Amino acid sequence: MIALKALGLTPRNIITWHKNNAMPSMTKRSFTHSCEYMLYFTKGKKWIFNYSELKKINPDKTKDGSEKQMRDLWIMPVCQGKERIKDKTGRAFHPTQKPEALLERIILASSNKGDIVLDPFLGSGTTAFIAQKLSRKWIGIETDDKYTSRLQKRE
């Protein structure tokens, strides 16, 4: 956070992703790690926050069923089922593949159609896949050839 502030970025939120189906601790000597944190920073005065778009997709509703403001605690499972990319043996292709719904929230919140989305750690390519689905352009950086070759096949 200190480095981002030094680059002239402004902290807006720390979003907590609570994985409601997190893998248990195998050592049985610690608590199960069930959260990841996302730092939401902006630069300059013309940053984007699509408040109304987030209200539309927020699974939480008010008591009368109307749309509710999105909070900074997102409860959703880790990537699984048909969404999970598998290797030839049927195992997870990438160890930290993020759920599409997580990236959908991030991209909808911070960009508009036609904008460019940058993912400097592209991995399984979920960011690029969702950016394209939401009519955004994207740039992805990935150093592992194992993942870049598979990205071109993702549907």
DRENTORKOL-3810 file (N, C-alpha, C; in nm, 4 decimals):
REM DRENTORKOL-3810
@n.u->0.0825; n.v->-0.1191; n.w->0.0000; ca.u->0.0000; ca.v->0.0000; ca.w->0.0000; c.u->0.0866; c.v->0.1250; c.w->0.0000
@n.u->0.1983; n.v->0.1177; n.w->0.0704; ca.u->0.2893; ca.v->0.2317; ca.w->0.0761; c.u->0.3457; c.v->0.2613; c.w->-0.0628
@n.u->0.3842; n.v->0.1560; n.w->-0.1354; ca.u->0.4396; ca.v->0.1748; ca.w->-0.2698; c.u->0.3357; c.v->0.2327; c.w->-0.3647
@n.u->0.2115; n.v->0.1871; n.w->-0.3556; ca.u->0.1061; ca.v->0.2395; ca.w->-0.4431; c.u->0.0770; c.v->0.3865; c.w->-0.4125
@n.u->0.0765; n.v->0.4206; n.w->-0.2847; ca.u->0.0565; ca.v->0.5616; ca.w->-0.2473; c.u->0.1720; c.v->0.6472; c.w->-0.2990
@n.u->0.2949; n.v->0.5937; n.w->-0.2916; ca.u->0.4121; ca.v->0.6674; ca.w->-0.3400; c.u->0.4051; c.v->0.6914; c.w->-0.4912
@n.u->0.3324; n.v->0.6066; n.w->-0.5633; ca.u->0.3149; ca.v->0.6228; ca.w->-0.7072; c.u->0.2006; c.v->0.7185; c.w->-0.7420
@n.u->0.1414; n.v->0.7787; n.w->-0.6392; ca.u->0.0354; ca.v->0.8756; ca.w->-0.6622; c.u->-0.1040; c.v->0.8167; c.w->-0.6687
@n.u->-0.1187; n.v->0.6918; n.w->-0.6274; ca.u->-0.2497; ca.v->0.6276; ca.w->-0.6274; c.u->-0.3203; c.v->0.6529; c.w->-0.4944
@n.u->-0.4522; n.v->0.6567; n.w->-0.4984; ca.u->-0.5329; ca.v->0.6835; ca.w->-0.3798; c.u->-0.6085; c.v->0.5575; c.w->-0.3391
@n.u->-0.5946; n.v->0.5137; n.w->-0.2142; ca.u->-0.6697; ca.v->0.3953; ca.w->-0.1707; c.u->-0.8186; c.v->0.4273; c.w->-0.1571
@n.u->-0.9045; n.v->0.3411; n.w->-0.2104; ca.u->-1.0495; ca.v->0.3594; ca.w->-0.2019; c.u->-1.1130; c.v->0.2519; c.w->-0.1140
@n.u->-1.0711; n.v->0.1275; n.w->-0.1316; ca.u->-1.1255; ca.v->0.0172; ca.w->-0.0534; c.u->-1.0258; c.v->-0.0967; c.w->-0.0443
@n.u->-1.0410; n.v->-0.1756; n.w->0.0589; ca.u->-0.9808; ca.v->-0.3084; ca.w->0.0654; c.u->-1.0994; c.v->-0.4033; c.w->0.0625
@n.u->-1.1111; n.v->-0.4779; n.w->-0.0467; ca.u->-1.2223; ca.v->-0.5696; ca.w->-0.0638; c.u->-1.1784; c.v->-0.7071; c.w->-0.0128
@n.u->-1.2633; n.v->-0.7694; n.w->0.0655; ca.u->-1.2354; ca.v->-0.9030; ca.w->0.1173; c.u->-1.3198; c.v->-1.0041; c.w->0.0411
@n.u->-1.2529; n.v->-1.1006; n.w->-0.0209; ca.u->-1.3228; ca.v->-1.2116; ca.w->-0.0843; c.u->-1.3228; c.v->-1.3259; c.w->0.0154
@n.u->-1.4395; n.v->-1.3554; n.w->0.0700; ca.u->-1.4541; ca.v->-1.4687; ca.w->0.1625; c.u->-1.4932; c.v->-1.5909; c.w->0.0807
@n.u->-1.4058; n.v->-1.6907; n.w->0.0803; ca.u->-1.4300; ca.v->-1.8143; ca.w->0.0052; c.u->-1.5126; c.v->-1.9071; c.w->0.0944
@n.u->-1.6405; n.v->-1.9185; n.w->0.0641; ca.u->-1.7271; ca.v->-1.9972; ca.w->0.1515; c.u->-1.7112; c.v->-2.1475; c.w->0.1323
@n.u->-1.6224; n.v->-2.1897; n.w->0.0444; ca.u->-1.5904; ca.v->-2.3316; ca.w->0.0286; c.u->-1.4385; c.v->-2.3535; c.w->0.0281
@n.u->-1.3678; n.v->-2.2778; n.w->0.1099; ca.u->-1.2205; ca.v->-2.2839; ca.w->0.1131; c.u->-1.1714; c.v->-2.4229; c.w->0.1531
@n.u->-1.0556; n.v->-2.4591; n.w->0.0990; ca.u->-0.9933; ca.v->-2.5871; ca.w->0.1345; c.u->-0.9523; c.v->-2.5840; c.w->0.2816
@n.u->-0.9776; n.v->-2.6923; n.w->0.3549; ca.u->-0.9384; ca.v->-2.6936; ca.w->0.4964; c.u->-0.7874; c.v->-2.6980; c.w->0.5137
@n.u->-0.7421; n.v->-2.6584; n.w->0.6305; ca.u->-0.5996; ca.v->-2.6633; ca.w->0.6623; c.u->-0.5575; c.v->-2.8094; c.w->0.6745
@n.u->-0.4615; n.v->-2.8507; n.w->0.5940; ca.u->-0.4177; ca.v->-2.9901; ca.w->0.5939; c.u->-0.3342; c.v->-3.0244; c.w->0.7171
@n.u->-0.2693; n.v->-2.9238; n.w->0.7759; ca.u->-0.1825; ca.v->-2.9504; ca.w->0.8907; c.u->-0.2613; c.v->-2.9705; c.w->1.0190
@n.u->-0.3837; n.v->-2.9234; n.w->1.0205; ca.u->-0.4686; ca.v->-2.9285; ca.w->1.1397; c.u->-0.4039; c.v->-2.8545; c.w->1.2569
@n.u->-0.3204; n.v->-2.7551; n.w->1.2223; ca.u->-0.2514; ca.v->-2.6775; ca.w->1.3253; c.u->-0.2750; c.v->-2.5279; c.w->1.3079
@n.u->-0.3702; n.v->-2.4940; n.w->1.2210; ca.u->-0.4010; ca.v->-2.3525; ca.w->1.2001; c.u->-0.5449; c.v->-2.3394; c.w->1.1500
@n.u->-0.5930; n.v->-2.2163; n.w->1.1505; ca.u->-0.7258; ca.v->-2.1898; ca.w->1.0982; c.u->-0.7249; c.v->-2.2060; c.w->0.9466
@n.u->-0.8377; n.v->-2.2392; n.w->0.8907; ca.u->-0.8508; ca.v->-2.2477; ca.w->0.7459; c.u->-0.8422; c.v->-2.1073; c.w->0.6874
@n.u->-0.7534; n.v->-2.0908; n.w->0.5900; ca.u->-0.7390; ca.v->-1.9612; ca.w->0.5229; c.u->-0.8527; c.v->-1.9483; c.w->0.4225
@n.u->-0.9462; n.v->-1.8571; n.w->0.4473; ca.u->-1.0653; ca.v->-1.8492; ca.w->0.3623; c.u->-1.0874; c.v->-1.7112; c.w->0.3013
@n.u->-0.9879; n.v->-1.6236; n.w->0.3064; ca.u->-1.0050; ca.v->-1.4880; ca.w->0.2516; c.u->-0.8880; c.v->-1.4479; c.w->0.1640
@n.u->-0.9188; n.v->-1.3668; n.w->0.0646; ca.u->-0.8174; ca.v->-1.2959; ca.w->-0.0123; c.u->-0.8576; c.v->-1.1497; c.w->-0.0116
@n.u->-0.7596; n.v->-1.0625; n.w->-0.0236; ca.u->-0.7856; ca.v->-0.9194; ca.w->-0.0183; c.u->-0.7488; c.v->-0.8558; c.w->-0.1505
@n.u->-0.8320; n.v->-0.7621; n.w->-0.1944; ca.u->-0.8077; ca.v->-0.6889; ca.w->-0.3177; c.u->-0.8004; c.v->-0.5411; c.w->-0.2837
@n.u->-0.6927; n.v->-0.4770; n.w->-0.3260; ca.u->-0.6751; ca.v->-0.3350; ca.w->-0.3004; c.u->-0.7352; c.v->-0.2567; c.w->-0.4158
@n.u->-0.8257; n.v->-0.1668; n.w->-0.3856; ca.u->-0.8889; ca.v->-0.0844; ca.w->-0.4872; c.u->-0.8317; c.v->0.0565; c.w->-0.4756
@n.u->-0.7430; n.v->0.0909; n.w->-0.5700; ca.u->-0.6773; ca.v->0.2213; ca.w->-0.5762; c.u->-0.7189; c.v->0.2916; c.w->-0.7042
@n.u->-0.7131; n.v->0.4239; n.w->-0.7034; ca.u->-0.7398; ca.v->0.5029; ca.w->-0.8230; c.u->-0.6295; c.v->0.6054; c.w->-0.8407
@n.u->-0.6252; n.v->0.6634; n.w->-0.9616; ca.u->-0.5274; ca.v->0.7689; ca.w->-0.9879; c.u->-0.5983; c.v->0.8845; c.w->-1.0562
@n.u->-0.5717; n.v->1.0042; n.w->-1.0110; ca.u->-0.6313; ca.v->1.1226; ca.w->-1.0705; c.u->-0.7742; c.v->1.1450; c.w->-1.0233
@n.u->-0.8406; n.v->1.2392; n.w->-1.0893; ca.u->-0.9754; ca.v->1.2770; ca.w->-1.0469; c.u->-1.0848; c.v->1.2149; c.w->-1.1326
@n.u->-1.0507; n.v->1.1556; n.w->-1.2452; ca.u->-1.1514; ca.v->1.1030; ca.w->-1.3365; c.u->-1.1584; c.v->0.9502; c.w->-1.3319
@n.u->-1.1559; n.v->0.8941; n.w->-1.2144; ca.u->-1.1631; ca.v->0.7491; ca.w->-1.2028; c.u->-1.3081; c.v->0.7023; c.w->-1.2108
@n.u->-1.3225; n.v->0.5757; n.w->-1.2470; ca.u->-1.4554; ca.v->0.5188; ca.w->-1.2722; c.u->-1.4977; c.v->0.4316; c.w->-1.1545
@n.u->-1.6213; n.v->0.4502; n.w->-1.1112; ca.u->-1.6847; ca.v->0.3591; ca.w->-1.0163; c.u->-1.8317; c.v->0.3502; c.w->-1.0560
@n.u->-1.8688; n.v->0.2390; n.w->-1.1145; ca.u->-2.0034; ca.v->0.2185; ca.w->-1.1673; c.u->-2.0982; c.v->0.1685; c.w->-1.0583
@n.u->-2.1356; n.v->0.2586; n.w->-0.9715; ca.u->-2.2202; ca.v->0.2311; ca.w->-0.8557; c.u->-2.3504; c.v->0.1602; c.w->-0.8949
@n.u->-2.4207; n.v->0.2134; n.w->-0.9941; ca.u->-2.5510; ca.v->0.1571; ca.w->-1.0315; c.u->-2.5373; c.v->0.0183; c.w->-1.0934
@n.u->-2.4295; n.v->-0.0063; n.w->-1.1681; ca.u->-2.4067; ca.v->-0.1394; ca.w->-1.2258; c.u->-2.3849; c.v->-0.2432; c.w->-1.1151
@n.u->-2.3129; n.v->-0.2035; n.w->-1.0109; ca.u->-2.2880; ca.v->-0.2953; ca.w->-0.8997; c.u->-2.4152; c.v->-0.3245; c.w->-0.8213
@n.u->-2.4992; n.v->-0.2250; n.w->-0.8057; ca.u->-2.6270; ca.v->-0.2474; ca.w->-0.7376; c.u->-2.7099; c.v->-0.3518; c.w->-0.8129
@n.u->-2.7061; n.v->-0.3455; n.w->-0.9451; ca.u->-2.7836; ca.v->-0.4393; ca.w->-1.0272; c.u->-2.7401; c.v->-0.5842; c.w->-1.0068
@n.u->-2.6081; n.v->-0.6064; n.w->-0.9926; ca.u->-2.5589; ca.v->-0.7444; ca.w->-0.9812; c.u->-2.5384; c.v->-0.7902; c.w->-0.8369
@n.u->-2.5623; n.v->-0.7022; n.w->-0.7415; ca.u->-2.5451; ca.v->-0.7379; ca.w->-0.6005; c.u->-2.6472; c.v->-0.8456; c.w->-0.5623
@n.u->-2.5993; n.v->-0.9614; n.w->-0.5151; ca.u->-2.6943; ca.v->-1.0663; ca.w->-0.4755; c.u->-2.7716; c.v->-1.0297; c.w->-0.3482
@n.u->-2.7182; n.v->-0.9386; n.w->-0.2679; ca.u->-2.7868; ca.v->-0.8936; ca.w->-0.1463; c.u->-2.8929; c.v->-0.7904; c.w->-0.1846
@n.u->-3.0075; n.v->-0.8015; n.w->-0.1237; ca.u->-3.1179; ca.v->-0.7081; ca.w->-0.1492; c.u->-3.1651; c.v->-0.6496; c.w->-0.0162
@n.u->-3.2384; n.v->-0.5391; n.w->-0.0243; ca.u->-3.2973; ca.v->-0.4813; ca.w->0.0965; c.u->-3.4131; c.v->-0.5705; c.w->0.1413
@n.u->-3.4715; n.v->-0.5395; n.w->0.2569; ca.u->-3.5820; ca.v->-0.6202; ca.w->0.3095; c.u->-3.6998; c.v->-0.6275; c.w->0.2135
@n.u->-3.7223; n.v->-0.5200; n.w->0.1387; ca.u->-3.8356; ca.v->-0.5203; ca.w->0.0445; c.u->-3.7969; c.v->-0.5778; c.w->-0.0926
@n.u->-3.6720; n.v->-0.6271; n.w->-0.1062; ca.u->-3.6279; ca.v->-0.6914; ca.w->-0.2298; c.u->-3.5665; c.v->-0.5997; c.w->-0.3331
@n.u->-3.5525; n.v->-0.4724; n.w->-0.3004; ca.u->-3.4931; ca.v->-0.3792; ca.w->-0.3972; c.u->-3.3407; c.v->-0.3860; c.w->-0.3931
@n.u->-3.2789; n.v->-0.3233; n.w->-0.4941; ca.u->-3.1330; ca.v->-0.3250; ca.w->-0.5072; c.u->-3.0660; c.v->-0.2587; c.w->-0.3886
@n.u->-2.9481; n.v->-0.3108; n.w->-0.3571; ca.u->-2.8741; ca.v->-0.2643; ca.w->-0.2404; c.u->-2.7312; c.v->-0.2293; c.w->-0.2820
@n.u->-2.6728; n.v->-0.1339; n.w->-0.2138; ca.u->-2.5341; ca.v->-0.0947; ca.w->-0.2405; c.u->-2.4410; c.v->-0.2130; c.w->-0.2152
@n.u->-2.3410; n.v->-0.2303; n.w->-0.3038; ca.u->-2.2431; ca.v->-0.3388; ca.w->-0.2904; c.u->-2.1483; c.v->-0.3078; c.w->-0.1745
@n.u->-2.1258; n.v->-0.4046; n.w->-0.0898; ca.u->-2.0320; ca.v->-0.3895; ca.w->0.0217; c.u->-1.8938; c.v->-0.4388; c.w->-0.0177
@n.u->-1.7979; n.v->-0.4191; n.w->0.0705; ca.u->-1.6599; ca.v->-0.4596; ca.w->0.0412; c.u->-1.6265; c.v->-0.5994; c.w->0.0932
@n.u->-1.7275; n.v->-0.6765; n.w->0.1314; ca.u->-1.7109; ca.v->-0.8171; ca.w->0.1680; c.u->-1.7883; c.v->-0.8981; c.w->0.0655
@n.u->-1.7154; n.v->-0.9740; n.w->-0.0164; ca.u->-1.7769; ca.v->-1.0532; ca.w->-0.1223; c.u->-1.7672; c.v->-1.1999; c.w->-0.0846
@n.u->-1.8815; n.v->-1.2623; n.w->-0.0669; ca.u->-1.8855; ca.v->-1.4036; ca.w->-0.0284; c.u->-1.9212; c.v->-1.4843; c.w->-0.1521
@n.u->-1.8261; n.v->-1.5653; n.w->-0.1959; ca.u->-1.8501; ca.v->-1.6529; ca.w->-0.3105; c.u->-1.7500; c.v->-1.7671; c.w->-0.3077
@n.u->-1.7853; n.v->-1.8798; n.w->-0.3682; ca.u->-1.6962; ca.v->-1.9958; ca.w->-0.3654; c.u->-1.5745; c.v->-1.9787; c.w->-0.4558
@n.u->-1.4722; n.v->-2.0593; n.w->-0.4280; ca.u->-1.3574; ca.v->-2.0649; ca.w->-0.5182; c.u->-1.4055; c.v->-2.1258; c.w->-0.6494
@n.u->-1.3276; n.v->-2.1096; n.w->-0.7514; ca.u->-1.3635; ca.v->-2.1579; ca.w->-0.8844; c.u->-1.3787; c.v->-2.3105; c.w->-0.8823
@n.u->-1.4912; n.v->-2.3581; n.w->-0.9349; ca.u->-1.5191; ca.v->-2.5017; ca.w->-0.9329; c.u->-1.6119; c.v->-2.5394; c.w->-1.0475
@n.u->-1.6416; n.v->-2.6676; n.w->-1.0587; ca.u->-1.7365; ca.v->-2.7162; ca.w->-1.1590; c.u->-1.6918; c.v->-2.6904; c.w->-1.3017
@n.u->-1.7884; n.v->-2.6615; n.w->-1.3895; ca.u->-1.7604; ca.v->-2.6412; ca.w->-1.5321; c.u->-1.6703; c.v->-2.5209; c.w->-1.5565
@n.u->-1.6751; n.v->-2.4246; n.w->-1.4659; ca.u->-1.5931; ca.v->-2.3039; ca.w->-1.4807; c.u->-1.4443; c.v->-2.3330; c.w->-1.4615
@n.u->-1.4120; n.v->-2.4342; n.w->-1.3825; ca.u->-1.2741; ca.v->-2.4682; ca.w->-1.3502; c.u->-1.2056; c.v->-2.5314; c.w->-1.4705
@n.u->-1.0944; n.v->-2.4727; n.w->-1.5140; ca.u->-1.0180; ca.v->-2.5285; ca.w->-1.6261; c.u->-0.9356; c.v->-2.6454; c.w->-1.5734
@n.u->-0.9434; n.v->-2.7569; n.w->-1.6456; ca.u->-0.8728; ca.v->-2.8787; ca.w->-1.6026; c.u->-0.7607; c.v->-2.9114; c.w->-1.7010
@n.u->-0.6585; n.v->-2.9812; n.w->-1.6502; ca.u->-0.5519; ca.v->-3.0275; ca.w->-1.7387; c.u->-0.5914; c.v->-3.1631; c.w->-1.7973
@n.u->-0.5000; n.v->-3.2273; n.w->-1.8669; ca.u->-0.5296; ca.v->-3.3548; ca.w->-1.9337; c.u->-0.5667; c.v->-3.4662; c.w->-1.8358
@n.u->-0.5194; n.v->-3.4541; n.w->-1.7125; ca.u->-0.5476; ca.v->-3.5583; ca.w->-1.6127; c.u->-0.6759; c.v->-3.5311; c.w->-1.5351
@n.u->-0.7390; n.v->-3.4178; n.w->-1.5616; ca.u->-0.8624; ca.v->-3.3824; ca.w->-1.4916; c.u->-0.8414; c.v->-3.3001; c.w->-1.3663
@n.u->-0.7148; n.v->-3.2658; n.w->-1.3388; ca.u->-0.6841; ca.v->-3.1828; ca.w->-1.2225; c.u->-0.6909; c.v->-3.0346; c.w->-1.2605
@n.u->-0.6959; n.v->-2.9490; n.w->-1.1605; ca.u->-0.7008; ca.v->-2.8042; ca.w->-1.1844; c.u->-0.5797; c.v->-2.7617; c.w->-1.2672
@n.u->-0.6049; n.v->-2.6885; n.w->-1.3747; ca.u->-0.4982; ca.v->-2.6440; ca.w->-1.4636; c.u->-0.4129; c.v->-2.5354; c.w->-1.3995
@n.u->-0.4757; n.v->-2.4445; n.w->-1.3276; ca.u->-0.4041; ca.v->-2.3346; ca.w->-1.2617; c.u->-0.4408; c.v->-2.3366; c.w->-1.1138
@n.u->-0.3430; n.v->-2.3251; n.w->-1.0241; ca.u->-0.3719; ca.v->-2.3397; ca.w->-0.8806; c.u->-0.4548; c.v->-2.2271; c.w->-0.8191
@n.u->-0.4572; n.v->-2.1096; n.w->-0.8823; ca.u->-0.5293; ca.v->-1.9970; ca.w->-0.8210; c.u->-0.6295; c.v->-1.9335; c.w->-0.9171
@n.u->-0.6941; n.v->-2.0149; n.w->-0.9986; ca.u->-0.7944; ca.v->-1.9614; ca.w->-1.0916; c.u->-0.9046; c.v->-1.8925; c.w->-1.0127
@n.u->-0.9376; n.v->-1.7712; n.w->-1.0533; ca.u->-1.0394; ca.v->-1.6922; ca.w->-0.9844; c.u->-1.1768; c.v->-1.7161; c.w->-1.0475
@n.u->-1.2825; n.v->-1.7065; n.w->-0.9687; ca.u->-1.4177; ca.v->-1.7233; ca.w->-1.0232; c.u->-1.4552; c.v->-1.6085; c.w->-1.1162
@n.u->-1.5309; n.v->-1.6407; n.w->-1.2186; ca.u->-1.5725; ca.v->-1.5402; ca.w->-1.3160; c.u->-1.6535; c.v->-1.4293; c.w->-1.2495
@n.u->-1.7376; n.v->-1.4638; n.w->-1.1533; ca.u->-1.8211; ca.v->-1.3634; ca.w->-1.0857; c.u->-1.7351; c.v->-1.2602; c.w->-1.0121
@n.u->-1.6219; n.v->-1.3018; n.w->-0.9589; ca.u->-1.5309; ca.v->-1.2104; ca.w->-0.8900; c.u->-1.4749; c.v->-1.1074; c.w->-0.9875
@n.u->-1.4267; n.v->-1.1556; n.w->-1.1026; ca.u->-1.3716; ca.v->-1.0639; ca.w->-1.2026; c.u->-1.4797; c.v->-0.9786; c.w->-1.2660
@n.u->-1.6012; n.v->-1.0324; n.w->-1.2795; ca.u->-1.7104; ca.v->-0.9530; ca.w->-1.3339; c.u->-1.7358; c.v->-0.8306; c.w->-1.2452
@n.u->-1.7375; n.v->-0.8495; n.w->-1.1146; ca.u->-1.7593; ca.v->-0.7365; ca.w->-1.0234; c.u->-1.6494; c.v->-0.6320; c.w->-1.0362
@n.u->-1.5262; n.v->-0.6781; n.w->-1.0393; ca.u->-1.4125; ca.v->-0.5865; ca.w->-1.0460; c.u->-1.4147; c.v->-0.5063; c.w->-1.1762
@n.u->-1.4362; n.v->-0.5751; n.w->-1.2877; ca.u->-1.4335; ca.v->-0.5087; ca.w->-1.4185; c.u->-1.5527; c.v->-0.4161; c.w->-1.4352
@n.u->-1.6725; n.v->-0.4597; n.w->-1.3941; ca.u->-1.7899; ca.v->-0.3726; ca.w->-1.4026; c.u->-1.7742; c.v->-0.2482; c.w->-1.3154
@n.u->-1.7144; n.v->-0.2652; n.w->-1.1981; ca.u->-1.6977; ca.v->-0.1540; ca.w->-1.1054; c.u->-1.6045; c.v->-0.0470; c.w->-1.1598
@n.u->-1.4991; n.v->-0.0880; n.w->-1.2287; ca.u->-1.3897; ca.v->0.0047; ca.w->-1.2552; c.u->-1.3638; c.v->0.0360; c.w->-1.4021
@n.u->-1.4538; n.v->-0.0039; n.w->-1.4916; ca.u->-1.4330; ca.v->0.0257; ca.w->-1.6340; c.u->-1.5666; c.v->0.0359; c.w->-1.7061
@n.u->-1.5613; n.v->0.0927; n.w->-1.8251; ca.u->-1.6786; ca.v->0.1026; ca.w->-1.9117; c.u->-1.6533; c.v->0.0235; c.w->-2.0391
@n.u->-1.7584; n.v->-0.0049; n.w->-2.1149; ca.u->-1.7431; ca.v->-0.0735; ca.w->-2.2427; c.u->-1.6419; c.v->0.0025; c.w->-2.3276
@n.u->-1.5527; n.v->-0.0736; n.w->-2.3924; ca.u->-1.4501; ca.v->-0.0132; ca.w->-2.4777; c.u->-1.3221; c.v->0.0226; c.w->-2.4053
@n.u->-1.3246; n.v->0.0257; n.w->-2.2708; ca.u->-1.2028; ca.v->0.0550; ca.w->-2.1941; c.u->-1.1049; c.v->-0.0617; c.w->-2.2023
@n.u->-0.9808; n.v->-0.0354; n.w->-2.1638; ca.u->-0.8770; ca.v->-0.1386; ca.w->-2.1605; c.u->-0.8588; c.v->-0.1861; c.w->-2.0173
@n.u->-0.8595; n.v->-0.3188; n.w->-1.9993; ca.u->-0.8369; ca.v->-0.3813; ca.w->-1.8697; c.u->-0.6994; c.v->-0.4475; c.w->-1.8737
@n.u->-0.6162; n.v->-0.4186; n.w->-1.7754; ca.u->-0.4812; ca.v->-0.4762; ca.w->-1.7669; c.u->-0.4756; c.v->-0.5791; c.w->-1.6556
@n.u->-0.4236; n.v->-0.6976; n.w->-1.6874; ca.u->-0.3963; ca.v->-0.7990; ca.w->-1.5859; c.u->-0.2489; c.v->-0.8373; c.w->-1.5995
@n.u->-0.1627; n.v->-0.7886; n.w->-1.5083; ca.u->-0.0192; ca.v->-0.8168; ca.w->-1.5192; c.u->0.0205; c.v->-0.9579; c.w->-1.4739
@n.u->-0.0756; n.v->-1.0358; n.w->-1.4240; ca.u->-0.0512; ca.v->-1.1739; ca.w->-1.3815; c.u->-0.1671; c.v->-1.2584; c.w->-1.4353
@n.u->-0.1718; n.v->-1.2791; n.w->-1.5650; ca.u->-0.2897; ca.v->-1.3315; ca.w->-1.6328; c.u->-0.3282; c.v->-1.4739; c.w->-1.5940
@n.u->-0.2314; n.v->-1.5575; n.w->-1.5642; ca.u->-0.2614; ca.v->-1.6923; ca.w->-1.5172; c.u->-0.3557; c.v->-1.7691; c.w->-1.6062
@n.u->-0.4710; n.v->-1.8063; n.w->-1.5528; ca.u->-0.5684; ca.v->-1.8867; ca.w->-1.6275; c.u->-0.6488; c.v->-1.8048; c.w->-1.7279
@n.u->-0.6363; n.v->-1.6738; n.w->-1.7249; ca.u->-0.7005; ca.v->-1.5884; ca.w->-1.8241; c.u->-0.8424; c.v->-1.5460; c.w->-1.7934
@n.u->-0.8864; n.v->-1.5628; n.w->-1.6694; ca.u->-1.0238; ca.v->-1.5260; ca.w->-1.6346; c.u->-1.0493; c.v->-1.3773; c.w->-1.6578
@n.u->-0.9524; n.v->-1.2939; n.w->-1.6237; ca.u->-0.9693; ca.v->-1.1493; ca.w->-1.6445; c.u->-0.9950; c.v->-1.1190; c.w->-1.7918
@n.u->-0.9133; n.v->-1.1734; n.w->-1.8802; ca.u->-0.9275; ca.v->-1.1498; ca.w->-2.0238; c.u->-1.0618; c.v->-1.2039; c.w->-2.0736
@n.u->-1.0987; n.v->-1.3209; n.w->-2.0297; ca.u->-1.2233; ca.v->-1.3852; ca.w->-2.0710; c.u->-1.3444; c.v->-1.2989; c.w->-2.0333
@n.u->-1.3474; n.v->-1.2496; n.w->-1.9094; ca.u->-1.4595; ca.v->-1.1683; ca.w->-1.8626; c.u->-1.4550; c.v->-1.0284; c.w->-1.9250
@n.u->-1.3360; n.v->-0.9716; n.w->-1.9391; ca.u->-1.3240; ca.v->-0.8401; ca.w->-2.0031; c.u->-1.3834; c.v->-0.8449; c.w->-2.1437
@n.u->-1.3490; n.v->-0.9464; n.w->-2.2180; ca.u->-1.4002; ca.v->-0.9603; ca.w->-2.3546; c.u->-1.5521; c.v->-0.9806; c.w->-2.3526
@n.u->-1.6005; n.v->-1.0618; n.w->-2.2611; ca.u->-1.7447; ca.v->-1.0874; ca.w->-2.2478; c.u->-1.8213; c.v->-0.9586; c.w->-2.2164
@n.u->-1.7579; n.v->-0.8666; n.w->-2.1415; ca.u->-1.8201; ca.v->-0.7401; ca.w->-2.1029; c.u->-1.7861; c.v->-0.6254; c.w->-2.1992
@n.u->-1.7368; n.v->-0.6592; n.w->-2.3172; ca.u->-1.7046; ca.v->-0.5615; ca.w->-2.4230; c.u->-1.5937; c.v->-0.4648; c.w->-2.3829
@n.u->-1.4939; n.v->-0.5166; n.w->-2.3104; ca.u->-1.3741; ca.v->-0.4386; ca.w->-2.2796; c.u->-1.2582; c.v->-0.4945; c.w->-2.3615
@n.u->-1.1628; n.v->-0.4092; n.w->-2.3915; ca.u->-1.0377; ca.v->-0.4551; ca.w->-2.4495; c.u->-0.9510; c.v->-0.5002; c.w->-2.3324
@n.u->-0.8491; n.v->-0.5792; n.w->-2.3588; ca.u->-0.7663; ca.v->-0.6241; ca.w->-2.2472; c.u->-0.6217; c.v->-0.6442; c.w->-2.2897
@n.u->-0.5360; n.v->-0.6315; n.w->-2.1905; ca.u->-0.3936; ca.v->-0.6612; ca.w->-2.2047; c.u->-0.3598; c.v->-0.7555; c.w->-2.0908
@n.u->-0.2970; n.v->-0.8670; n.w->-2.1241; ca.u->-0.2575; ca.v->-0.9632; ca.w->-2.0219; c.u->-0.1092; c.v->-0.9922; c.w->-2.0302
@n.u->-0.0468; n.v->-1.0039; n.w->-1.9159; ca.u->0.0952; ca.v->-1.0368; ca.w->-1.9088; c.u->0.1085; c.v->-1.1666; c.w->-1.8309
@n.u->0.1760; n.v->-1.2641; n.w->-1.8903; ca.u->0.1984; ca.v->-1.3927; ca.w->-1.8247; c.u->0.3332; c.v->-1.4455; c.w->-1.8695
@n.u->0.4171; n.v->-1.4871; n.w->-1.7748; ca.u->0.5519; ca.v->-1.5333; ca.w->-1.8083; c.u->0.5607; c.v->-1.6847; c.w->-1.8254
@n.u->0.4627; n.v->-1.7596; n.w->-1.7803; ca.u->0.4670; ca.v->-1.9051; ca.w->-1.7870; c.u->0.4023; c.v->-1.9545; c.w->-1.9165
@n.u->0.4832; n.v->-2.0125; n.w->-2.0045; ca.u->0.4337; ca.v->-2.0623; ca.w->-2.1333; c.u->0.3239; c.v->-2.1674; c.w->-2.1173
@n.u->0.3269; n.v->-2.2401; n.w->-2.0084; ca.u->0.2241; ca.v->-2.3414; ca.w->-1.9815; c.u->0.0855; c.v->-2.2779; c.w->-1.9831
@n.u->0.0739; n.v->-2.1584; n.w->-1.9263; ca.u->-0.0552; ca.v->-2.0917; ca.w->-1.9185; c.u->-0.0873; c.v->-2.0140; c.w->-2.0452
@n.u->0.0110; n.v->-1.9495; n.w->-2.1046; ca.u->-0.0172; ca.v->-1.8693; ca.w->-2.2242; c.u->-0.0655; c.v->-1.9551; c.w->-2.3399
@n.u->-0.0113; n.v->-2.0757; n.w->-2.3543; ca.u->-0.0565; ca.v->-2.1623; ca.w->-2.4643; c.u->-0.1996; c.v->-2.2061; c.w->-2.4437
@n.u->-0.2415; n.v->-2.2254; n.w->-2.3212; ca.u->-0.3786; ca.v->-2.2695; ca.w->-2.2912; c.u->-0.4789; c.v->-2.1543; c.w->-2.3038
@n.u->-0.4344; n.v->-2.0334; n.w->-2.2812; ca.u->-0.5225; ca.v->-1.9163; ca.w->-2.2874; c.u->-0.5899; c.v->-1.9016; c.w->-2.4234
@n.u->-0.5165; n.v->-1.9365; n.w->-2.5284; ca.u->-0.5695; ca.v->-1.9195; ca.w->-2.6630; c.u->-0.6867; c.v->-2.0145; c.w->-2.6905
@n.u->-0.6991; n.v->-2.1205; n.w->-2.6111; ca.u->-0.8059; ca.v->-2.2191; ca.w->-2.6298; c.u->-0.9268; c.v->-2.1943; c.w->-2.5422
@n.u->-0.9189; n.v->-2.0980; n.w->-2.4529; ca.u->-1.0277; ca.v->-2.0767; ca.w->-2.3568; c.u->-1.1551; c.v->-2.0252; c.w->-2.4234
@n.u->-1.2664; n.v->-2.0829; n.w->-2.3855; ca.u->-1.3965; ca.v->-2.0410; ca.w->-2.4392; c.u->-1.4827; c.v->-1.9877; c.w->-2.3276
END
